[in-house]
């Protein structure tokens, strides 16, 4: 009788070089440089194609006593035919060194290649699926299908002829590159050298930031949903969806976002959005898992009648009917409606934009890193970018969504030491506040649109005023706060010029001068200084409004030095 401890025959490699698929046309087992063997596409495999549906060769209950494992596997081994035994014994054994110390070759192979089998965490080995290697950007997704009792593998993007079919092991895709490498060395005994792991450092860092943001958003959604407003919970999901889209990644993590969004809005009575989110979840699960998977079927049913959801009726906070869907909207506007995004303020009127660009820079005026230097065409010594915060959702690593002085919407990405944590506290980065970024650098990102890459937290500060108000204050400050000829000042009330020594100065912000009490009342009430005085007590704001940035020779950072000739 053949035992399960026997070694693979000498001709194993040759016997496994034949196509593994049932029809011999979709993939073949081939040598992969640096990986041993793997599955390679022998034809074009469109996104959503089921690559294989495989029954387990052997299984092991999750709670099986350790001492019983050899016996449990031996019983199943007796039912395995010769070809299957040959294939099994040729699989990778990451515990091969343990055999020399008396370990079991068979159990080592099983442990090296086992995957989850159904609910409850039971383990199983699949001969063909075990040949699928890891890639941090795997082009396929595997999942147990309880309806057909098979492990399925589907293409999550188009796979081309000659391309290796890969999956991302464990939760690897949502780990940073350094974390993945550490985990794979410990758990899988290899160092990943895939395309993602060999990206230039700057691109790896950008990708890592987005994965950390997804992790942060997941944590906030899971741990704060019960105590925060539902719109905030929906924002956590919306932000995840946008990051996945920027990464151009459709996987089970992205599908879960739509699943949770459907659950959330339906639980608050919103059947219209619940139907759309269910349709999106169904569509993605169909690609990743197939139309016969329980998850796909579940959300197809939910999309047909979201009112049958077991949490429907718990609240009518967002109550809508399932057919209250504005299909007439353009795609962008439809997404705005779907995620209940706040209507954004209009761009500042052109009349409010300072005519001299030495005051503040728009995004279009910013240089790239390579543009700065003695031989470049960018000749400014220093410059200041202003942007009004458009979204109040703050996660680490921090990205601020802002609108500049010309109405351009973009993001400020924190690549600082703490990635934005405690560097811009939430109370200082509220919706409608304005951030000033000194010597801001324009950057083309690999995953997402161009934006600002901030590396020094000392170069940014938030002011609790809208952008339009700061632009108004610039003109007001330069007319009434800057010294005139012979140290004269313009009265903030009547506008007349007089020697500063003969005028009264605002004792609160030290910014404006007045001829008399009557003029002070005009400035205080008619010109709105009562509202702005408390903000102008901040010396950084006063200096920001008066500084001629192109003329500054010394290095700059917050807190700002008092501008030359300031009030």
Steps between C-alpha positions, in 0.01 A plus 500: 500500500628846412534727803455875505863543607645382171707734284398627158636296208795631301291589191264732692613816318443356157162355584375835629605706198172423324204742503307481830161624378226255409493609136872568478450850361479753785827453691800273531745415776836651412832591659493852646838669560560535873173326594528139391184418310181694440192527282542699179215611272497323163229727360347838572300479824246786526422665830239301694588164339486198730848355461436192709247343738676232699398248763741448789736203490511471880351700785573556866253630762616818668471348848671173415727392791863527399570137585214387276608689187718220351219248546233730351711572193608136460138387468442745216831409337373148441232638264747705294607350165858465380502809277359713781761368742775582256364851456459554874849381589648738243346806666721748682595418859611805693580274795742284302782570745288346775499161326867460582407540866236229493209704366235368262539580132131444447380727779754761393357503146143515631582788737688690228215485249177482702230760451180578685224253430147626556384685811662448837862507389546135397797438271534321167753434225415551132740363243452766233428803720813417702704577190380861491781722623485826691517850358425813703281618210354157426292480183261237639286444809431166667207419729309197622157464336269317739229460234712285272740376774808612311779752527463746214760726341389795286694756298461843661643668190582392147784246501705473183658202326828410668416689820522316829173455691557629854313576820592712801560269795305567819424867568818597319349753261396724786841491670783741435795371301725470806228319697437259213867416465531431872188283498600298194846428638347381827191316375591392147880490513559715192583858409251648256659655191181582308448817299348682798785411735755625247330831422709815549499603866281806439229296327510230770459768764202647314333159474573423865335828605180406322492154655555652845214740429272207413600331828430820695161543335409139571595544865297818534198344331515186715571670831310828482189433288285429804571841651533734201249647260414272207630756250846471656487120470402537135793737449738234633369261234498765227865580567592131481322466166688798358837361612425160346408677176826695503691174553299351211433199719184288505520234768296366789600799713343738248189281473467512878480881483184481287362221721542712814362808325186308400455376857552850641262697280225236508517489880417872491211455258675602176375235258603694188868516585477155656393360165791666316759388756359146487528506120861613526578227754329238282692613192835483675432169675394353164840591357695380803297196606265406217125523455440180700676620815273562804624860532413583139156344538441680830561844352310424182198426722565813706516717187162366387333578832715687755203524740551130583830584670483386862606846627252698293269698723743554788504868401332725242766772533577478128166362386457456122311260273698249297409671171600852615817477292606803288619309194493824299810630681842499336742237641689746723181654637351153551800402716459823697136408563577136578756576771306800635800726448458856619447756229832674457529879523544691177848601391603845623399783271783614275469851640618365837819345366790736574630644174864460604605137502773586751222492760375140470551223248237282338578135428575581136772744615687245713829349385593135484793392714726489196406857404673651803867591470747748365463383140122470498241735356325529837661805660291564813679478833187408696129469437182418690212277389153546649227236494160479667424162658217335309462176697521471878584127514844468657687170495865405532695518272332833444376629165330840502248568224528872423397763246756762394462870415395417143241242597721198424429198723795288606653321795785577735668168585690479830834323457621647828662318793164426666301487173271774629420351841506780762667724241168649394250428781135440394383821668738694274397324180125544480282531192530858373833574668789613281849349501812688400786289361837670471718415199247236389621248241284362220525122461371246247380198695495146365168421670277802464502850350780757544511671838732646763755276673566645846814372673552756779217563749648841581399619153124479552251673725122513509303819560134492614381718212362425153727573206286789375530674837878470503517642148280791608727561799806514272367806318371654822830444681714645227286812488455562870775313689815568298693815590463775242745782419655667809349235730147609421206260521166487324207515739306172483178695556509806273803417285683827567877489543665640814812454710480176695593682821179704477271198452349231722606140437273196547615356832372152413679407177738798468415509130296814427517871589212744552463879505235494770248292690247560224741362239569202724127425515481517119786251474362282778142479371474615138827343381462187710813532713302374797491156335858493371682653796520174698658320203749779436641456850695212346839648401539231232184619325610863517842415361344278232289790375791744478792291377629562148600137446717548195709754685576282804864389501523303826358153557133487597283279720224534758495690729573777252734785568329838513487640148716800423302819535214323673247657725 
